[in-house]
Amino acid sequence: MAVVKKKIWPQYFELVNSGKKRFELRLADFKIKEGDTLVLEEWDPQQKRLTGRKITKKVTYVLKFDLDDFGQKKEILKDGLYAIQF
């Protein structure tokens, strides 16, 4: 199993840390799969540096899709996407 490190902005770090946010929506420019470990490292965008705080999570599910998988690329580009947690 791989360990994947990604930067995360403070407001999202806090939501993950509190347990309220239990998902990540990311550009699929890296490889990740179920069973891997995701390390979210807090990034301060104003100071342009890592803060030193990190959260480690086990990946339990990955859904990768193309914007036009459902024939809605134009609508997605116009309106965006929701990531809905339940």
Distance bins in CASP14 RR format, pairs under 12 A and 6 or more apart:
PFRMAT RR
TARGET T0000
AUTHOR 0000-0000-0000
RMODE 2
METHOD distances of the structure
MODEL  1
1 31 0 0 0 0 0 1 0 0 0 0 0
1 32 0 0 0 0 0 1 0 0 0 0 0
1 33 0 0 0 0 1 0 0 0 0 0 0
1 34 0 0 0 0 1 0 0 0 0 0 0
1 35 1 0 1 0 0 0 0 0 0 0 0
1 36 1 0 1 0 0 0 0 0 0 0 0
1 37 1 0 0 1 0 0 0 0 0 0 0
1 38 0 0 0 0 0 1 0 0 0 0 0
1 58 0 0 0 0 1 0 0 0 0 0 0
1 59 0 0 0 0 1 0 0 0 0 0 0
2 30 0 0 0 0 1 0 0 0 0 0 0
2 31 1 0 0 1 0 0 0 0 0 0 0
2 32 1 0 0 1 0 0 0 0 0 0 0
2 33 1 0 0 1 0 0 0 0 0 0 0
2 34 0 0 0 0 0 1 0 0 0 0 0
2 35 0 0 0 0 1 0 0 0 0 0 0
2 36 1 0 1 0 0 0 0 0 0 0 0
2 37 1 0 0 1 0 0 0 0 0 0 0
2 38 0 0 0 0 1 0 0 0 0 0 0
2 39 0 0 0 0 0 1 0 0 0 0 0
2 58 0 0 0 0 0 1 0 0 0 0 0
2 59 0 0 0 0 1 0 0 0 0 0 0
2 62 0 0 0 0 0 1 0 0 0 0 0
3 30 0 0 0 0 0 1 0 0 0 0 0
3 31 0 0 0 0 0 1 0 0 0 0 0
3 32 0 0 0 0 0 1 0 0 0 0 0
3 35 0 0 0 0 0 1 0 0 0 0 0
3 36 1 0 0 1 0 0 0 0 0 0 0
3 37 1 0 1 0 0 0 0 0 0 0 0
3 38 0 0 0 0 1 0 0 0 0 0 0
3 39 1 0 0 1 0 0 0 0 0 0 0
3 40 0 0 0 0 0 1 0 0 0 0 0
3 41 0 0 0 0 0 1 0 0 0 0 0
3 54 0 0 0 0 0 1 0 0 0 0 0
3 56 0 0 0 0 1 0 0 0 0 0 0
3 57 0 0 0 0 0 1 0 0 0 0 0
3 58 0 0 0 0 0 1 0 0 0 0 0
3 59 0 0 0 0 0 1 0 0 0 0 0
4 24 0 0 0 0 0 1 0 0 0 0 0
4 26 0 0 0 0 1 0 0 0 0 0 0
4 28 0 0 0 0 0 1 0 0 0 0 0
4 29 0 0 0 0 0 1 0 0 0 0 0
4 30 1 0 0 1 0 0 0 0 0 0 0
4 31 1 0 0 1 0 0 0 0 0 0 0
4 32 1 0 1 0 0 0 0 0 0 0 0
4 33 0 0 0 0 1 0 0 0 0 0 0
4 35 0 0 0 0 0 1 0 0 0 0 0
4 36 1 0 1 0 0 0 0 0 0 0 0
4 37 1 0 0 1 0 0 0 0 0 0 0
4 38 1 0 1 0 0 0 0 0 0 0 0
4 39 1 0 0 1 0 0 0 0 0 0 0
4 40 0 0 0 0 1 0 0 0 0 0 0
4 41 0 0 0 0 0 1 0 0 0 0 0
4 56 0 0 0 0 0 1 0 0 0 0 0
4 57 0 0 0 0 0 1 0 0 0 0 0
4 58 0 0 0 0 0 1 0 0 0 0 0
4 59 1 0 0 1 0 0 0 0 0 0 0
4 62 0 0 0 0 0 1 0 0 0 0 0
5 30 0 0 0 0 1 0 0 0 0 0 0
5 32 0 0 0 0 0 1 0 0 0 0 0
5 36 0 0 0 0 0 1 0 0 0 0 0
5 37 0 0 0 0 1 0 0 0 0 0 0
5 38 0 0 0 0 1 0 0 0 0 0 0
5 39 1 0 1 0 0 0 0 0 0 0 0
5 40 0 0 0 0 1 0 0 0 0 0 0
5 41 1 0 0 1 0 0 0 0 0 0 0
5 42 0 0 0 0 0 1 0 0 0 0 0
5 43 0 0 0 0 0 1 0 0 0 0 0
5 50 0 0 0 0 1 0 0 0 0 0 0
5 52 0 0 0 0 0 1 0 0 0 0 0
5 54 0 0 0 0 1 0 0 0 0 0 0
5 55 0 0 0 0 0 1 0 0 0 0 0
5 56 0 0 0 0 1 0 0 0 0 0 0
5 57 0 0 0 0 0 1 0 0 0 0 0
6 12 0 0 0 0 0 1 0 0 0 0 0
6 13 0 0 0 0 0 1 0 0 0 0 0
6 16 0 0 0 0 0 1 0 0 0 0 0
6 24 1 0 0 1 0 0 0 0 0 0 0
6 25 0 0 0 0 0 1 0 0 0 0 0
6 26 1 0 0 1 0 0 0 0 0 0 0
6 27 0 0 0 0 0 1 0 0 0 0 0
6 29 0 0 0 0 0 1 0 0 0 0 0
6 30 0 0 0 0 1 0 0 0 0 0 0
6 32 0 0 0 0 1 0 0 0 0 0 0
6 36 0 0 0 0 0 1 0 0 0 0 0
6 37 0 0 0 0 0 1 0 0 0 0 0
6 38 1 0 0 1 0 0 0 0 0 0 0
6 39 1 0 0 1 0 0 0 0 0 0 0
6 40 1 0 1 0 0 0 0 0 0 0 0
6 41 1 0 0 1 0 0 0 0 0 0 0
6 42 0 0 0 0 0 1 0 0 0 0 0
6 43 0 0 0 0 1 0 0 0 0 0 0
6 50 0 0 0 0 0 1 0 0 0 0 0
6 54 0 0 0 0 0 1 0 0 0 0 0
6 55 0 0 0 0 0 1 0 0 0 0 0
6 56 0 0 0 0 0 1 0 0 0 0 0
6 57 0 0 0 0 0 1 0 0 0 0 0
6 59 0 0 0 0 0 1 0 0 0 0 0
7 13 0 0 0 0 1 0 0 0 0 0 0
7 24 0 0 0 0 0 1 0 0 0 0 0
7 26 0 0 0 0 0 1 0 0 0 0 0
7 38 0 0 0 0 0 1 0 0 0 0 0
7 39 0 0 0 0 0 1 0 0 0 0 0
7 40 1 0 0 1 0 0 0 0 0 0 0
7 41 1 0 1 0 0 0 0 0 0 0 0
7 42 1 0 0 1 0 0 0 0 0 0 0
7 43 1 1 0 0 0 0 0 0 0 0 0
7 44 0 0 0 0 1 0 0 0 0 0 0
7 45 0 0 0 0 1 0 0 0 0 0 0
7 48 0 0 0 0 0 1 0 0 0 0 0
7 49 0 0 0 0 0 1 0 0 0 0 0
7 50 1 0 0 1 0 0 0 0 0 0 0
7 51 0 0 0 0 0 1 0 0 0 0 0
7 52 0 0 0 0 0 1 0 0 0 0 0
7 53 0 0 0 0 0 1 0 0 0 0 0
7 54 0 0 0 0 0 1 0 0 0 0 0
7 55 0 0 0 0 0 1 0 0 0 0 0
8 14 0 0 0 0 1 0 0 0 0 0 0
8 15 0 0 0 0 1 0 0 0 0 0 0
8 16 1 0 0 1 0 0 0 0 0 0 0
8 17 0 0 0 0 1 0 0 0 0 0 0
8 21 0 0 0 0 1 0 0 0 0 0 0
8 24 0 0 0 0 1 0 0 0 0 0 0
8 25 0 0 0 0 0 1 0 0 0 0 0
8 26 0 0 0 0 1 0 0 0 0 0 0
8 38 0 0 0 0 1 0 0 0 0 0 0
8 39 0 0 0 0 1 0 0 0 0 0 0
8 40 1 0 1 0 0 0 0 0 0 0 0
8 41 1 0 0 1 0 0 0 0 0 0 0
8 42 1 0 0 1 0 0 0 0 0 0 0
8 43 1 0 0 1 0 0 0 0 0 0 0
8 44 0 0 0 0 0 1 0 0 0 0 0
8 45 0 0 0 0 0 1 0 0 0 0 0
8 50 0 0 0 0 0 1 0 0 0 0 0
8 51 0 0 0 0 0 1 0 0 0 0 0
8 52 0 0 0 0 0 1 0 0 0 0 0
8 53 0 0 0 0 1 0 0 0 0 0 0
8 54 0 0 0 0 1 0 0 0 0 0 0
8 55 1 0 0 1 0 0 0 0 0 0 0
8 57 0 0 0 0 0 1 0 0 0 0 0
9 15 0 0 0 0 0 1 0 0 0 0 0
9 16 0 0 0 0 0 1 0 0 0 0 0
9 21 0 0 0 0 0 1 0 0 0 0 0
9 24 0 0 0 0 0 1 0 0 0 0 0
9 40 0 0 0 0 0 1 0 0 0 0 0
9 41 0 0 0 0 0 1 0 0 0 0 0
9 42 1 0 0 1 0 0 0 0 0 0 0
9 43 1 0 0 1 0 0 0 0 0 0 0
9 44 0 0 0 0 1 0 0 0 0 0 0
9 45 1 0 1 0 0 0 0 0 0 0 0
9 46 0 0 0 0 0 1 0 0 0 0 0
9 47 0 0 0 0 0 1 0 0 0 0 0
9 48 0 0 0 0 0 1 0 0 0 0 0
9 50 0 0 0 0 0 1 0 0 0 0 0
9 51 0 0 0 0 0 1 0 0 0 0 0
9 53 0 0 0 0 0 1 0 0 0 0 0
10 16 0 0 0 0 0 1 0 0 0 0 0
10 17 0 0 0 0 0 1 0 0 0 0 0
10 40 0 0 0 0 0 1 0 0 0 0 0
10 41 0 0 0 0 0 1 0 0 0 0 0
10 42 1 0 1 0 0 0 0 0 0 0 0
10 43 1 0 0 1 0 0 0 0 0 0 0
10 44 1 0 0 1 0 0 0 0 0 0 0
10 45 0 0 0 0 1 0 0 0 0 0 0
10 46 0 0 0 0 1 0 0 0 0 0 0
10 47 0 0 0 0 0 1 0 0 0 0 0
10 49 0 0 0 0 0 1 0 0 0 0 0
10 50 0 0 0 0 0 1 0 0 0 0 0
10 51 1 0 0 1 0 0 0 0 0 0 0
10 52 0 0 0 0 0 1 0 0 0 0 0
10 53 0 0 0 0 1 0 0 0 0 0 0
11 17 0 0 0 0 0 1 0 0 0 0 0
11 18 0 0 0 0 0 1 0 0 0 0 0
11 20 0 0 0 0 0 1 0 0 0 0 0
11 21 0 0 0 0 1 0 0 0 0 0 0
11 42 0 0 0 0 0 1 0 0 0 0 0
11 43 0 0 0 0 0 1 0 0 0 0 0
11 44 0 0 0 0 0 1 0 0 0 0 0
11 45 0 0 0 0 0 1 0 0 0 0 0
12 18 0 0 0 0 0 1 0 0 0 0 0
12 19 0 0 0 0 0 1 0 0 0 0 0
12 20 0 0 0 0 0 1 0 0 0 0 0
12 21 1 0 0 1 0 0 0 0 0 0 0
12 22 0 0 0 0 0 1 0 0 0 0 0
12 23 0 0 0 0 0 1 0 0 0 0 0
12 24 0 0 0 0 1 0 0 0 0 0 0
12 25 0 0 0 0 0 1 0 0 0 0 0
12 26 0 0 0 0 0 1 0 0 0 0 0
12 40 0 0 0 0 1 0 0 0 0 0 0
12 41 0 0 0 0 0 1 0 0 0 0 0
12 42 0 0 0 0 1 0 0 0 0 0 0
12 43 0 0 0 0 1 0 0 0 0 0 0
12 45 0 0 0 0 0 1 0 0 0 0 0
12 55 0 0 0 0 0 1 0 0 0 0 0
12 83 0 0 0 0 0 1 0 0 0 0 0
13 19 0 0 0 0 0 1 0 0 0 0 0
13 20 0 0 0 0 0 1 0 0 0 0 0
13 21 0 0 0 0 1 0 0 0 0 0 0
13 24 0 0 0 0 0 1 0 0 0 0 0
13 39 0 0 0 0 0 1 0 0 0 0 0
13 40 1 0 0 1 0 0 0 0 0 0 0
13 41 0 0 0 0 1 0 0 0 0 0 0
13 42 1 0 1 0 0 0 0 0 0 0 0
13 43 0 0 0 0 1 0 0 0 0 0 0
13 44 0 0 0 0 0 1 0 0 0 0 0
13 45 0 0 0 0 0 1 0 0 0 0 0
13 50 0 0 0 0 0 1 0 0 0 0 0
13 51 0 0 0 0 1 0 0 0 0 0 0
13 52 0 0 0 0 0 1 0 0 0 0 0
13 53 1 0 0 1 0 0 0 0 0 0 0
13 54 0 0 0 0 1 0 0 0 0 0 0
13 55 1 0 0 1 0 0 0 0 0 0 0
13 57 0 0 0 0 0 1 0 0 0 0 0
14 20 0 0 0 0 1 0 0 0 0 0 0
14 21 0 0 0 0 1 0 0 0 0 0 0
14 40 0 0 0 0 0 1 0 0 0 0 0
14 42 0 0 0 0 1 0 0 0 0 0 0
14 51 0 0 0 0 0 1 0 0 0 0 0
14 53 0 0 0 0 1 0 0 0 0 0 0
14 55 0 0 0 0 0 1 0 0 0 0 0
15 21 1 1 0 0 0 0 0 0 0 0 0
15 22 0 0 0 0 1 0 0 0 0 0 0
15 23 0 0 0 0 0 1 0 0 0 0 0
15 24 0 0 0 0 0 1 0 0 0 0 0
15 40 0 0 0 0 0 1 0 0 0 0 0
15 42 0 0 0 0 0 1 0 0 0 0 0
15 55 0 0 0 0 0 1 0 0 0 0 0
15 85 0 0 0 0 0 1 0 0 0 0 0
16 22 1 0 0 1 0 0 0 0 0 0 0
16 23 0 0 0 0 1 0 0 0 0 0 0
16 24 0 0 0 0 1 0 0 0 0 0 0
16 38 0 0 0 0 1 0 0 0 0 0 0
16 39 0 0 0 0 0 1 0 0 0 0 0
16 40 1 0 0 1 0 0 0 0 0 0 0
16 41 0 0 0 0 0 1 0 0 0 0 0
16 42 0 0 0 0 1 0 0 0 0 0 0
16 53 0 0 0 0 0 1 0 0 0 0 0
16 54 0 0 0 0 0 1 0 0 0 0 0
16 55 1 0 1 0 0 0 0 0 0 0 0
16 56 0 0 0 0 0 1 0 0 0 0 0
16 57 1 0 0 1 0 0 0 0 0 0 0
16 85 0 0 0 0 0 1 0 0 0 0 0
17 40 0 0 0 0 1 0 0 0 0 0 0
17 42 0 0 0 0 1 0 0 0 0 0 0
17 51 0 0 0 0 0 1 0 0 0 0 0
17 53 0 0 0 0 1 0 0 0 0 0 0
17 54 0 0 0 0 0 1 0 0 0 0 0
17 55 1 0 1 0 0 0 0 0 0 0 0
17 56 0 0 0 0 0 1 0 0 0 0 0
17 57 0 0 0 0 0 1 0 0 0 0 0
18 55 0 0 0 0 0 1 0 0 0 0 0
19 55 0 0 0 0 1 0 0 0 0 0 0
19 57 0 0 0 0 0 1 0 0 0 0 0
19 85 0 0 0 0 0 1 0 0 0 0 0
20 85 0 0 0 0 1 0 0 0 0 0 0
21 40 0 0 0 0 0 1 0 0 0 0 0
21 55 0 0 0 0 0 1 0 0 0 0 0
21 57 0 0 0 0 0 1 0 0 0 0 0
21 83 0 0 0 0 1 0 0 0 0 0 0
21 84 0 0 0 0 0 1 0 0 0 0 0
21 85 1 0 0 1 0 0 0 0 0 0 0
22 38 0 0 0 0 0 1 0 0 0 0 0
22 40 0 0 0 0 0 1 0 0 0 0 0
22 55 0 0 0 0 0 1 0 0 0 0 0
22 57 0 0 0 0 1 0 0 0 0 0 0
22 58 0 0 0 0 0 1 0 0 0 0 0
22 59 0 0 0 0 0 1 0 0 0 0 0
22 60 0 0 0 0 1 0 0 0 0 0 0
22 61 0 0 0 0 0 1 0 0 0 0 0
22 83 0 0 0 0 0 1 0 0 0 0 0
22 84 0 0 0 0 0 1 0 0 0 0 0
22 85 1 0 1 0 0 0 0 0 0 0 0
22 86 0 0 0 0 1 0 0 0 0 0 0
23 38 0 0 0 0 0 1 0 0 0 0 0
23 40 0 0 0 0 0 1 0 0 0 0 0
23 57 0 0 0 0 0 1 0 0 0 0 0
23 59 0 0 0 0 0 1 0 0 0 0 0
23 60 0 0 0 0 0 1 0 0 0 0 0
23 61 0 0 0 0 1 0 0 0 0 0 0
23 62 0 0 0 0 0 1 0 0 0 0 0
23 63 0 0 0 0 1 0 0 0 0 0 0
23 82 0 0 0 0 0 1 0 0 0 0 0
23 83 1 0 1 0 0 0 0 0 0 0 0
23 84 0 0 0 0 1 0 0 0 0 0 0
23 85 1 0 1 0 0 0 0 0 0 0 0
23 86 0 0 0 0 0 1 0 0 0 0 0
24 30 0 0 0 0 0 1 0 0 0 0 0
24 32 0 0 0 0 1 0 0 0 0 0 0
24 38 1 0 0 1 0 0 0 0 0 0 0
24 39 0 0 0 0 0 1 0 0 0 0 0
24 40 1 0 0 1 0 0 0 0 0 0 0
24 55 0 0 0 0 0 1 0 0 0 0 0
24 57 0 0 0 0 1 0 0 0 0 0 0
24 59 0 0 0 0 1 0 0 0 0 0 0
24 60 0 0 0 0 0 1 0 0 0 0 0
24 61 0 0 0 0 0 1 0 0 0 0 0
24 62 0 0 0 0 1 0 0 0 0 0 0
24 63 0 0 0 0 0 1 0 0 0 0 0
24 83 0 0 0 0 1 0 0 0 0 0 0
24 85 0 0 0 0 0 1 0 0 0 0 0
25 62 0 0 0 0 0 1 0 0 0 0 0
25 63 0 0 0 0 1 0 0 0 0 0 0
25 64 0 0 0 0 0 1 0 0 0 0 0
25 65 0 0 0 0 0 1 0 0 0 0 0
25 80 0 0 0 0 0 1 0 0 0 0 0
25 81 1 0 0 1 0 0 0 0 0 0 0
25 82 0 0 0 0 1 0 0 0 0 0 0
25 83 1 0 1 0 0 0 0 0 0 0 0
25 84 0 0 0 0 0 1 0 0 0 0 0
25 85 0 0 0 0 0 1 0 0 0 0 0
26 32 0 0 0 0 1 0 0 0 0 0 0
26 38 0 0 0 0 1 0 0 0 0 0 0
26 40 0 0 0 0 0 1 0 0 0 0 0
26 59 0 0 0 0 0 1 0 0 0 0 0
26 62 0 0 0 0 1 0 0 0 0 0 0
26 63 0 0 0 0 0 1 0 0 0 0 0
26 64 0 0 0 0 1 0 0 0 0 0 0
26 83 0 0 0 0 0 1 0 0 0 0 0
27 64 0 0 0 0 0 1 0 0 0 0 0
27 67 0 0 0 0 0 1 0 0 0 0 0
28 62 0 0 0 0 1 0 0 0 0 0 0
28 63 0 0 0 0 1 0 0 0 0 0 0
28 64 1 0 1 0 0 0 0 0 0 0 0
28 65 0 0 0 0 1 0 0 0 0 0 0
28 66 0 0 0 0 1 0 0 0 0 0 0
28 67 0 0 0 0 0 1 0 0 0 0 0
29 64 0 0 0 0 0 1 0 0 0 0 0
30 36 0 0 0 0 0 1 0 0 0 0 0
30 38 0 0 0 0 0 1 0 0 0 0 0
30 62 0 0 0 0 0 1 0 0 0 0 0
30 64 0 0 0 0 0 1 0 0 0 0 0
31 59 0 0 0 0 0 1 0 0 0 0 0
31 62 0 0 0 0 1 0 0 0 0 0 0
31 64 0 0 0 0 0 1 0 0 0 0 0
32 38 1 0 0 1 0 0 0 0 0 0 0
32 39 0 0 0 0 0 1 0 0 0 0 0
32 57 0 0 0 0 0 1 0 0 0 0 0
32 58 0 0 0 0 0 1 0 0 0 0 0
32 59 1 0 0 1 0 0 0 0 0 0 0
32 60 0 0 0 0 0 1 0 0 0 0 0
32 61 0 0 0 0 0 1 0 0 0 0 0
32 62 1 0 1 0 0 0 0 0 0 0 0
32 63 0 0 0 0 0 1 0 0 0 0 0
32 64 0 0 0 0 1 0 0 0 0 0 0
33 58 0 0 0 0 0 1 0 0 0 0 0
33 59 1 0 0 1 0 0 0 0 0 0 0
33 60 0 0 0 0 0 1 0 0 0 0 0
33 61 0 0 0 0 1 0 0 0 0 0 0
33 62 1 0 1 0 0 0 0 0 0 0 0
33 63 0 0 0 0 0 1 0 0 0 0 0
33 64 0 0 0 0 1 0 0 0 0 0 0
34 58 0 0 0 0 1 0 0 0 0 0 0
34 59 1 0 1 0 0 0 0 0 0 0 0
34 60 1 0 0 1 0 0 0 0 0 0 0
34 61 1 0 0 1 0 0 0 0 0 0 0
34 62 1 0 0 1 0 0 0 0 0 0 0
34 63 0 0 0 0 0 1 0 0 0 0 0
34 64 0 0 0 0 0 1 0 0 0 0 0
35 57 0 0 0 0 0 1 0 0 0 0 0
35 58 1 0 0 1 0 0 0 0 0 0 0
35 59 1 0 1 0 0 0 0 0 0 0 0
35 60 1 0 0 1 0 0 0 0 0 0 0
35 61 0 0 0 0 1 0 0 0 0 0 0
35 62 0 0 0 0 1 0 0 0 0 0 0
36 56 0 0 0 0 0 1 0 0 0 0 0
36 57 0 0 0 0 1 0 0 0 0 0 0
36 58 1 0 0 1 0 0 0 0 0 0 0
36 59 1 0 1 0 0 0 0 0 0 0 0
36 60 0 0 0 0 1 0 0 0 0 0 0
36 61 0 0 0 0 0 1 0 0 0 0 0
36 62 0 0 0 0 1 0 0 0 0 0 0
37 54 0 0 0 0 0 1 0 0 0 0 0
37 55 0 0 0 0 0 1 0 0 0 0 0
37 56 1 0 0 1 0 0 0 0 0 0 0
37 57 1 0 0 1 0 0 0 0 0 0 0
37 58 1 0 0 1 0 0 0 0 0 0 0
37 59 1 0 0 1 0 0 0 0 0 0 0
37 60 0 0 0 0 0 1 0 0 0 0 0
38 54 0 0 0 0 0 1 0 0 0 0 0
38 55 0 0 0 0 1 0 0 0 0 0 0
38 56 1 0 0 1 0 0 0 0 0 0 0
38 57 1 0 1 0 0 0 0 0 0 0 0
38 58 1 0 0 1 0 0 0 0 0 0 0
38 59 1 0 1 0 0 0 0 0 0 0 0
38 60 0 0 0 0 0 1 0 0 0 0 0
38 61 0 0 0 0 0 1 0 0 0 0 0
38 62 0 0 0 0 1 0 0 0 0 0 0
39 50 0 0 0 0 0 1 0 0 0 0 0
39 52 0 0 0 0 0 1 0 0 0 0 0
39 53 0 0 0 0 0 1 0 0 0 0 0
39 54 1 0 1 0 0 0 0 0 0 0 0
39 55 1 0 0 1 0 0 0 0 0 0 0
39 56 1 0 1 0 0 0 0 0 0 0 0
39 57 1 0 0 1 0 0 0 0 0 0 0
39 58 0 0 0 0 0 1 0 0 0 0 0
39 59 0 0 0 0 0 1 0 0 0 0 0
40 50 0 0 0 0 0 1 0 0 0 0 0
40 51 0 0 0 0 0 1 0 0 0 0 0
40 52 0 0 0 0 0 1 0 0 0 0 0
40 53 0 0 0 0 1 0 0 0 0 0 0
40 54 1 0 0 1 0 0 0 0 0 0 0
40 55 1 0 1 0 0 0 0 0 0 0 0
40 56 1 0 0 1 0 0 0 0 0 0 0
40 57 1 0 0 1 0 0 0 0 0 0 0
40 59 0 0 0 0 0 1 0 0 0 0 0
41 49 0 0 0 0 0 1 0 0 0 0 0
41 50 1 0 1 0 0 0 0 0 0 0 0
41 51 0 0 0 0 1 0 0 0 0 0 0
41 52 1 0 0 1 0 0 0 0 0 0 0
41 53 1 0 0 1 0 0 0 0 0 0 0
41 54 1 0 1 0 0 0 0 0 0 0 0
41 55 0 0 0 0 1 0 0 0 0 0 0
41 56 0 0 0 0 1 0 0 0 0 0 0
42 49 0 0 0 0 1 0 0 0 0 0 0
42 50 1 0 0 1 0 0 0 0 0 0 0
42 51 1 0 1 0 0 0 0 0 0 0 0
42 52 1 0 0 1 0 0 0 0 0 0 0
42 53 1 0 1 0 0 0 0 0 0 0 0
42 54 1 0 0 1 0 0 0 0 0 0 0
42 55 0 0 0 0 1 0 0 0 0 0 0
43 49 1 0 0 1 0 0 0 0 0 0 0
43 50 1 0 1 0 0 0 0 0 0 0 0
43 51 1 0 0 1 0 0 0 0 0 0 0
43 52 0 0 0 0 1 0 0 0 0 0 0
43 53 0 0 0 0 1 0 0 0 0 0 0
43 54 0 0 0 0 0 1 0 0 0 0 0
44 50 1 0 0 1 0 0 0 0 0 0 0
44 51 1 0 1 0 0 0 0 0 0 0 0
44 52 0 0 0 0 1 0 0 0 0 0 0
44 53 0 0 0 0 0 1 0 0 0 0 0
45 51 0 0 0 0 0 1 0 0 0 0 0
61 85 0 0 0 0 0 1 0 0 0 0 0
63 69 0 0 0 0 0 1 0 0 0 0 0
63 81 0 0 0 0 0 1 0 0 0 0 0
63 83 0 0 0 0 1 0 0 0 0 0 0
63 84 0 0 0 0 0 1 0 0 0 0 0
65 71 0 0 0 0 0 1 0 0 0 0 0
65 72 0 0 0 0 0 1 0 0 0 0 0
65 73 0 0 0 0 0 1 0 0 0 0 0
65 76 0 0 0 0 0 1 0 0 0 0 0
65 81 0 0 0 0 1 0 0 0 0 0 0
65 83 0 0 0 0 0 1 0 0 0 0 0
66 72 0 0 0 0 0 1 0 0 0 0 0
66 73 0 0 0 0 1 0 0 0 0 0 0
66 76 0 0 0 0 0 1 0 0 0 0 0
67 73 1 0 1 0 0 0 0 0 0 0 0
67 74 0 0 0 0 1 0 0 0 0 0 0
67 75 0 0 0 0 1 0 0 0 0 0 0
67 76 1 0 1 0 0 0 0 0 0 0 0
67 77 1 0 0 1 0 0 0 0 0 0 0
67 78 0 0 0 0 0 1 0 0 0 0 0
67 79 0 0 0 0 0 1 0 0 0 0 0
67 80 0 0 0 0 1 0 0 0 0 0 0
67 81 0 0 0 0 1 0 0 0 0 0 0
68 74 0 0 0 0 1 0 0 0 0 0 0
68 75 0 0 0 0 0 1 0 0 0 0 0
68 76 0 0 0 0 1 0 0 0 0 0 0
68 77 0 0 0 0 1 0 0 0 0 0 0
69 76 0 0 0 0 1 0 0 0 0 0 0
69 81 0 0 0 0 0 1 0 0 0 0 0
70 76 0 0 0 0 1 0 0 0 0 0 0
70 81 0 0 0 0 0 1 0 0 0 0 0
71 77 0 0 0 0 0 1 0 0 0 0 0
72 78 0 0 0 0 1 0 0 0 0 0 0
72 79 0 0 0 0 1 0 0 0 0 0 0
72 80 0 0 0 0 0 1 0 0 0 0 0
72 81 0 0 0 0 1 0 0 0 0 0 0
73 79 0 0 0 0 0 1 0 0 0 0 0
73 80 0 0 0 0 0 1 0 0 0 0 0
73 81 0 0 0 0 0 1 0 0 0 0 0
74 80 0 0 0 0 0 1 0 0 0 0 0
75 81 0 0 0 0 1 0 0 0 0 0 0
76 82 0 0 0 0 0 1 0 0 0 0 0
END
